[in-house]
Amino acid sequence: MYEGSLQDLIDALGKLPGVGPKSAQRLAFHFLQTDSATVQNLANLLLEVKQKVKSCKTCGAVSETDSCNICNDTRRDVSIICVIEEAKDISSIEKTREFKGRYHVLGGVISPIDGIGPDQLRIKELTSRVTNEEIKEVIVATNPNLEGEATAAFLVRILEPSGVLVTRLASGLPVGGELEYADEVTLGRALKGRRQVS
C-alpha cells in the first residue's frame, strides 16, 4: 500500500507476534512522527539486547551472565525444579510469589507437526539435573493444550525411573468463572483435582 522503506517497516513490524497489519501500520506511523533520538535509542536497545542477553547455562532462562539471578539466589529451594516451556513463563509463576524453587526451560514443546521432537528440547539437560543434583520434586508446568500435555506425559515417563516426585500444575475453573461457560475438559479437570476444604 505504501512505498519503499515505510512499507518495509510495516511488513517487518507485522511479523512480530501479536501485531496485525493495522497495529503494524500504527506503530510505523508512530515511529515516523517520533523524534530521531527516541527511535535511535529504541534501535540501540534492540541491538544491545540481541548482543548481551543469552541463556542461563543451568536453567535456560534469559540472562546477561552465564548464570541467572534465580539460579544464583541461595534462598531458593534447590531440591524443586519447575519445568516450563519458554523463559517468558518464569515471570508468570514468579508473580504468584508461591514458588520458591528453581526453573528449567525446555525451549518449546513436543510438536511432531512442527517437526519438534524431544531432541530439539532441553530434556537431556533436565534429566542430567535430576541425576546430578539433589532434586526431590519436578513440577511440570507446560501449557494445558495438546502439545503441552504430550510433553508432560513424555517427561513423566522419562523421569519416573529416577524416583523423583513428578507433579503437574493443577488446572480447572478460573476465579470469577461460571460453570455454565466452562468447557467439558476444564470442568472435568476441576472435578478430578478437587481437594478437601475442611
DOZASE-780350 format. One record per residue: chain; x, y, z of N, C-alpha, C in turn. Coordinates in steps of 0.1 Angstrom, whole numbers, always signed. Layout:
<site "A",<X,Y,Z>,<X,Y,Z>,<X,Y,Z>>
...
END
This chain:
<site "A",<+8,-12,+0>,<+0,+0,+0>,<+9,+13,+0>>
<site "A",<+19,+13,+9>,<+28,+24,+9>,<+40,+20,+1>>
<site "A",<+50,+29,-1>,<+61,+25,-9>,<+74,+26,-1>>
<site "A",<+84,+19,-6>,<+98,+20,+0>,<+99,+15,+14>>
<site "A",<+107,+23,+21>,<+111,+19,+35>,<+100,+19,+45>>
<site "A",<+90,+27,+43>,<+78,+28,+52>,<+71,+14,+51>>
<site "A",<+68,+10,+39>,<+61,-3,+37>,<+70,-15,+42>>
<site "A",<+83,-14,+40>,<+92,-24,+46>,<+91,-25,+61>>
<site "A",<+90,-13,+67>,<+89,-12,+82>,<+76,-18,+86>>
<site "A",<+65,-15,+79>,<+52,-20,+83>,<+52,-36,+81>>
<site "A",<+58,-41,+70>,<+59,-55,+68>,<+67,-62,+79>>
<site "A",<+78,-56,+83>,<+87,-61,+94>,<+79,-61,+107>>
<site "A",<+73,-50,+110>,<+65,-50,+123>,<+54,-60,+123>>
<site "A",<+48,-62,+112>,<+37,-72,+111>,<+41,-86,+113>>
<site "A",<+54,-89,+113>,<+59,-102,+115>,<+61,-105,+130>>
<site "A",<+60,-94,+138>,<+61,-96,+153>,<+49,-103,+159>>
<site "A",<+51,-111,+169>,<+39,-118,+175>,<+29,-109,+181>>
<site "A",<+16,-111,+177>,<+6,-103,+183>,<+4,-90,+176>>
<site "A",<+11,-87,+165>,<+10,-75,+158>,<+4,-77,+144>>
<site "A",<-9,-73,+142>,<-15,-75,+130>,<-12,-63,+120>>
<site "A",<-18,-63,+108>,<-15,-53,+98>,<-18,-39,+103>>
<site "A",<-30,-37,+110>,<-33,-23,+114>,<-24,-19,+125>>
<site "A",<-21,-28,+135>,<-11,-24,+145>,<+2,-21,+140>>
<site "A",<+7,-28,+130>,<+20,-26,+124>,<+20,-12,+117>>
<site "A",<+9,-9,+110>,<+8,+4,+104>,<+8,+15,+114>>
<site "A",<+1,+13,+125>,<+0,+23,+136>,<+14,+26,+142>>
<site "A",<+21,+15,+144>,<+34,+16,+150>,<+44,+23,+141>>
<site "A",<+43,+19,+128>,<+52,+26,+118>,<+50,+41,+117>>
<site "A",<+38,+45,+117>,<+35,+59,+117>,<+39,+66,+130>>
<site "A",<+38,+59,+141>,<+42,+64,+154>,<+57,+67,+153>>
<site "A",<+65,+57,+148>,<+79,+59,+147>,<+83,+71,+137>>
<site "A",<+75,+72,+127>,<+77,+82,+117>,<+75,+96,+123>>
<site "A",<+66,+97,+133>,<+63,+110,+139>,<+71,+113,+152>>
<site "A",<+78,+102,+157>,<+86,+104,+169>,<+100,+110,+165>>
<site "A",<+106,+117,+175>,<+119,+123,+172>,<+129,+113,+170>>
<site "A",<+139,+116,+162>,<+150,+107,+158>,<+158,+101,+170>>
<site "A",<+160,+109,+181>,<+167,+104,+192>,<+160,+92,+199>>
<site "A",<+147,+93,+200>,<+139,+82,+207>,<+139,+70,+198>>
<site "A",<+138,+71,+185>,<+139,+60,+176>,<+153,+54,+176>>
<site "A",<+163,+62,+176>,<+177,+57,+177>,<+179,+49,+190>>
<site "A",<+174,+55,+201>,<+175,+48,+214>,<+169,+34,+214>>
<site "A",<+157,+33,+208>,<+150,+20,+207>,<+158,+11,+198>>
<site "A",<+163,+16,+187>,<+172,+7,+178>,<+184,+2,+186>>
<site "A",<+190,+11,+193>,<+202,+7,+201>,<+199,-3,+212>>
<site "A",<+187,-1,+218>,<+183,-11,+228>,<+180,-25,+222>>
<site "A",<+174,-25,+211>,<+172,-38,+204>,<+185,-45,+201>>
<site "A",<+194,-38,+196>,<+207,-43,+192>,<+215,-48,+205>>
<site "A",<+214,-40,+216>,<+221,-43,+228>,<+215,-56,+234>>
<site "A",<+202,-57,+234>,<+195,-69,+240>,<+200,-81,+232>>
<site "A",<+200,-80,+219>,<+204,-91,+210>,<+218,-95,+213>>
<site "A",<+227,-86,+216>,<+241,-89,+218>,<+244,-94,+232>>
<site "A",<+237,-89,+242>,<+240,-92,+256>,<+233,-103,+262>>
<site "A",<+220,-105,+258>,<+212,-115,+265>,<+214,-129,+259>>
<site "A",<+216,-138,+268>,<+218,-152,+264>,<+211,-161,+274>>
<site "A",<+212,-174,+272>,<+206,-184,+281>,<+214,-187,+293>>
<site "A",<+208,-189,+305>,<+215,-193,+316>,<+220,-208,+314>>
<site "A",<+232,-211,+317>,<+237,-224,+314>,<+231,-235,+322>>
<site "A",<+225,-231,+334>,<+219,-241,+342>,<+204,-244,+338>>
<site "A",<+196,-233,+338>,<+182,-235,+337>,<+176,-231,+323>>
<site "A",<+184,-223,+315>,<+179,-219,+302>,<+171,-206,+302>>
<site "A",<+170,-199,+314>,<+163,-186,+314>,<+172,-176,+307>>
<site "A",<+166,-164,+304>,<+174,-154,+298>,<+182,-146,+309>>
<site "A",<+194,-143,+305>,<+204,-136,+315>,<+215,-129,+307>>
<site "A",<+221,-120,+313>,<+232,-113,+307>,<+245,-120,+311>>
<site "A",<+244,-129,+321>,<+256,-136,+326>,<+254,-151,+323>>
<site "A",<+264,-159,+326>,<+263,-174,+324>,<+252,-180,+333>>
<site "A",<+250,-174,+345>,<+240,-180,+355>,<+230,-169,+358>>
<site "A",<+218,-172,+358>,<+207,-161,+360>,<+206,-158,+375>>
<site "A",<+198,-148,+378>,<+196,-144,+392>,<+189,-154,+400>>
<site "A",<+180,-162,+394>,<+173,-172,+402>,<+182,-183,+405>>
<site "A",<+190,-188,+396>,<+200,-199,+399>,<+210,-194,+409>>
<site "A",<+213,-181,+409>,<+223,-176,+419>,<+218,-173,+433>>
<site "A",<+204,-173,+434>,<+198,-169,+446>,<+199,-181,+456>>
<site "A",<+207,-179,+467>,<+209,-190,+477>,<+196,-192,+485>>
<site "A",<+186,-183,+485>,<+174,-185,+493>,<+164,-195,+486>>
<site "A",<+167,-198,+473>,<+157,-206,+466>,<+160,-221,+470>>
<site "A",<+149,-229,+469>,<+149,-243,+472>,<+155,-251,+460>>
<site "A",<+167,-256,+462>,<+174,-262,+451>,<+169,-276,+448>>
<site "A",<+160,-281,+457>,<+155,-295,+455>,<+142,-296,+447>>
<site "A",<+137,-284,+443>,<+125,-284,+434>,<+128,-277,+421>>
<site "A",<+124,-283,+410>,<+125,-277,+397>,<+112,-276,+391>>
<site "A",<+108,-264,+386>,<+96,-262,+378>,<+100,-261,+363>>
<site "A",<+94,-271,+356>,<+97,-272,+342>,<+87,-264,+334>>
<site "A",<+92,-254,+326>,<+83,-246,+318>,<+87,-246,+303>>
<site "A",<+78,-242,+295>,<+81,-242,+280>,<+91,-232,+276>>
<site "A",<+88,-219,+280>,<+97,-208,+275>,<+101,-199,+287>>
<site "A",<+112,-192,+285>,<+117,-184,+296>,<+108,-173,+300>>
<site "A",<+99,-169,+291>,<+89,-158,+295>,<+79,-163,+305>>
<site "A",<+78,-177,+306>,<+68,-182,+316>,<+72,-180,+330>>
<site "A",<+85,-178,+332>,<+90,-176,+346>,<+83,-164,+353>>
<site "A",<+81,-153,+345>,<+75,-141,+352>,<+61,-144,+356>>
<site "A",<+54,-152,+349>,<+40,-155,+353>,<+40,-163,+366>>
<site "A",<+49,-172,+368>,<+50,-180,+380>,<+55,-172,+392>>
<site "A",<+65,-164,+389>,<+71,-155,+399>,<+61,-145,+405>>
<site "A",<+52,-140,+396>,<+42,-131,+401>,<+33,-136,+412>>
<site "A",<+31,-150,+412>,<+23,-156,+423>,<+29,-155,+436>>
<site "A",<+43,-154,+437>,<+50,-154,+449>,<+48,-167,+457>>
<site "A",<+44,-178,+450>,<+42,-191,+457>,<+53,-201,+455>>
<site "A",<+61,-199,+444>,<+71,-209,+441>,<+85,-204,+445>>
<site "A",<+92,-212,+453>,<+105,-208,+458>,<+116,-217,+453>>
<site "A",<+114,-225,+443>,<+124,-234,+438>,<+131,-228,+426>>
<site "A",<+136,-236,+418>,<+143,-232,+406>,<+136,-236,+393>>
<site "A",<+140,-232,+382>,<+133,-235,+369>,<+142,-243,+360>>
<site "A",<+135,-249,+350>,<+142,-255,+339>,<+133,-251,+326>>
<site "A",<+139,-244,+317>,<+133,-240,+305>,<+135,-251,+294>>
<site "A",<+124,-256,+288>,<+125,-266,+278>,<+129,-260,+264>>
<site "A",<+124,-248,+262>,<+126,-242,+249>,<+116,-246,+239>>
<site "A",<+104,-250,+244>,<+93,-253,+235>,<+86,-266,+240>>
<site "A",<+78,-272,+231>,<+71,-284,+234>,<+72,-294,+223>>
<site "A",<+70,-307,+226>,<+70,-317,+215>,<+58,-314,+206>>
<site "A",<+61,-313,+193>,<+51,-310,+183>,<+55,-316,+170>>
<site "A",<+51,-329,+168>,<+55,-335,+155>,<+51,-328,+142>>
<site "A",<+40,-321,+143>,<+35,-313,+131>,<+45,-302,+128>>
<site "A",<+51,-296,+138>,<+61,-286,+135>,<+75,-292,+135>>
<site "A",<+77,-305,+135>,<+90,-311,+134>,<+98,-310,+147>>
<site "A",<+91,-308,+158>,<+99,-306,+171>,<+97,-319,+179>>
<site "A",<+108,-326,+181>,<+108,-338,+189>,<+115,-336,+202>>
<site "A",<+116,-346,+211>,<+123,-344,+223>,<+138,-340,+222>>
<site "A",<+144,-344,+211>,<+158,-340,+209>,<+160,-325,+206>>
<site "A",<+150,-318,+202>,<+151,-304,+200>,<+149,-296,+212>>
<site "A",<+145,-302,+223>,<+142,-295,+236>,<+153,-298,+246>>
<site "A",<+153,-291,+257>,<+163,-292,+267>,<+160,-303,+277>>
<site "A",<+156,-315,+272>,<+152,-326,+280>,<+164,-333,+286>>
<site "A",<+174,-335,+278>,<+186,-342,+283>,<+192,-334,+295>>
<site "A",<+192,-321,+293>,<+197,-312,+304>,<+189,-314,+317>>
<site "A",<+176,-316,+315>,<+167,-318,+327>,<+170,-331,+334>>
<site "A",<+171,-342,+326>,<+175,-355,+332>,<+188,-355,+338>>
<site "A",<+198,-347,+333>,<+211,-346,+339>,<+210,-338,+352>>
<site "A",<+202,-328,+353>,<+200,-321,+366>,<+194,-330,+376>>
<site "A",<+184,-338,+372>,<+177,-347,+382>,<+187,-357,+387>>
<site "A",<+196,-362,+378>,<+206,-372,+382>,<+217,-366,+390>>
<site "A",<+222,-355,+387>,<+234,-349,+393>,<+231,-339,+405>>
<site "A",<+219,-334,+406>,<+216,-325,+417>,<+206,-333,+427>>
<site "A",<+205,-327,+438>,<+196,-334,+448>,<+182,-329,+447>>
<site "A",<+176,-334,+436>,<+162,-329,+432>,<+152,-339,+439>>
<site "A",<+142,-333,+446>,<+132,-341,+452>,<+119,-341,+444>>
<site "A",<+116,-330,+438>,<+104,-328,+430>,<+106,-320,+417>>
<site "A",<+99,-325,+407>,<+99,-318,+394>,<+84,-315,+391>>
<site "A",<+82,-302,+390>,<+68,-297,+387>,<+67,-294,+372>>
<site "A",<+59,-301,+365>,<+57,-299,+351>,<+47,-289,+349>>
<site "A",<+51,-277,+344>,<+42,-266,+342>,<+41,-262,+327>>
<site "A",<+39,-272,+319>,<+37,-269,+305>,<+22,-265,+303>>
<site "A",<+19,-259,+292>,<+5,-254,+290>,<-5,-265,+288>>
<site "A",<-17,-264,+293>,<-27,-274,+292>,<-33,-276,+278>>
<site "A",<-25,-276,+268>,<-30,-279,+254>,<-25,-292,+249>>
<site "A",<-28,-296,+237>,<-24,-309,+232>,<-9,-311,+233>>
<site "A",<-1,-301,+228>,<+14,-303,+228>,<+19,-303,+242>>
<site "A",<+14,-294,+251>,<+18,-293,+264>,<+16,-306,+272>>
<site "A",<+4,-312,+270>,<+0,-324,+276>,<+9,-336,+271>>
<site "A",<+12,-336,+258>,<+21,-347,+253>,<+35,-345,+258>>
<site "A",<+40,-333,+260>,<+53,-331,+265>,<+53,-335,+280>>
<site "A",<+43,-331,+287>,<+42,-335,+302>,<+42,-350,+303>>
<site "A",<+34,-357,+295>,<+34,-372,+295>,<+47,-378,+292>>
<site "A",<+54,-372,+283>,<+68,-377,+279>,<+77,-375,+291>>
<site "A",<+77,-363,+297>,<+86,-360,+309>,<+83,-370,+320>>
<site "A",<+70,-372,+323>,<+67,-382,+334>,<+73,-395,+331>>
<site "A",<+72,-400,+319>,<+77,-413,+315>,<+92,-414,+316>>
<site "A",<+99,-404,+312>,<+114,-405,+313>,<+119,-402,+327>>
<site "A",<+112,-395,+335>,<+116,-391,+349>,<+112,-402,+359>>
<site "A",<+102,-410,+356>,<+98,-420,+366>,<+109,-429,+371>>
<site "A",<+117,-434,+363>,<+128,-443,+368>,<+137,-437,+378>>
<site "A",<+138,-424,+378>,<+148,-417,+387>,<+143,-417,+401>>
<site "A",<+130,-420,+403>,<+124,-420,+416>,<+120,-406,+422>>
<site "A",<+123,-396,+414>,<+119,-382,+418>,<+104,-380,+417>>
<site "A",<+98,-373,+426>,<+84,-370,+426>,<+81,-360,+414>>
<site "A",<+72,-364,+405>,<+69,-356,+394>,<+54,-352,+396>>
<site "A",<+52,-339,+396>,<+39,-333,+398>,<+35,-324,+386>>
<site "A",<+22,-322,+384>,<+17,-314,+373>,<+9,-302,+379>>
<site "A",<+10,-291,+373>,<+2,-279,+378>,<-13,-283,+377>>
<site "A",<-21,-280,+388>,<-35,-282,+387>,<-41,-273,+377>>
<site "A",<-52,-278,+371>,<-60,-270,+362>,<-75,-271,+365>>
<site "A",<-82,-261,+362>,<-96,-262,+364>,<-103,-249,+362>>
<site "A",<-113,-245,+370>,<-120,-233,+368>,<-113,-221,+372>>
<site "A",<-114,-210,+364>,<-107,-198,+368>,<-115,-190,+379>>
<site "A",<-109,-183,+387>,<-115,-175,+397>,<-124,-165,+390>>
<site "A",<-137,-164,+395>,<-146,-155,+388>,<-154,-161,+376>>
<site "A",<-150,-174,+373>,<-156,-181,+362>,<-170,-186,+366>>
<site "A",<-178,-190,+356>,<-191,-196,+359>,<-192,-210,+352>>
<site "A",<-198,-219,+359>,<-199,-233,+355>,<-205,-234,+341>>
<site "A",<-215,-226,+338>,<-222,-228,+325>,<-213,-225,+313>>
<site "A",<-202,-217,+315>,<-193,-213,+304>,<-181,-222,+304>>
<site "A",<-179,-231,+313>,<-167,-239,+313>,<-169,-250,+303>>
<site "A",<-158,-253,+296>,<-158,-264,+286>,<-157,-278,+294>>
<site "A",<-160,-289,+288>,<-160,-302,+294>,<-147,-306,+300>>
<site "A",<-136,-303,+292>,<-123,-307,+297>,<-119,-299,+309>>
<site "A",<-121,-286,+309>,<-118,-278,+321>,<-126,-282,+333>>
<site "A",<-139,-285,+331>,<-147,-289,+342>,<-143,-303,+347>>
<site "A",<-140,-311,+338>,<-136,-325,+342>,<-123,-324,+350>>
<site "A",<-113,-316,+346>,<-101,-315,+354>,<-103,-308,+368>>
<site "A",<-113,-299,+368>,<-116,-293,+381>,<-122,-303,+391>>
<site "A",<-130,-312,+385>,<-136,-323,+394>,<-125,-333,+398>>
<site "A",<-116,-337,+389>,<-106,-346,+393>,<-96,-340,+403>>
<site "A",<-93,-327,+402>,<-84,-320,+410>,<-90,-315,+423>>
<site "A",<-102,-318,+426>,<-109,-313,+438>,<-101,-316,+450>>
<site "A",<-102,-308,+461>,<-95,-311,+473>,<-104,-308,+485>>
<site "A",<-100,-314,+496>,<-108,-312,+508>,<-107,-298,+514>>
<site "A",<-118,-292,+518>,<-117,-278,+523>,<-119,-277,+538>>
<site "A",<-122,-288,+545>,<-123,-287,+560>,<-115,-298,+567>>
END
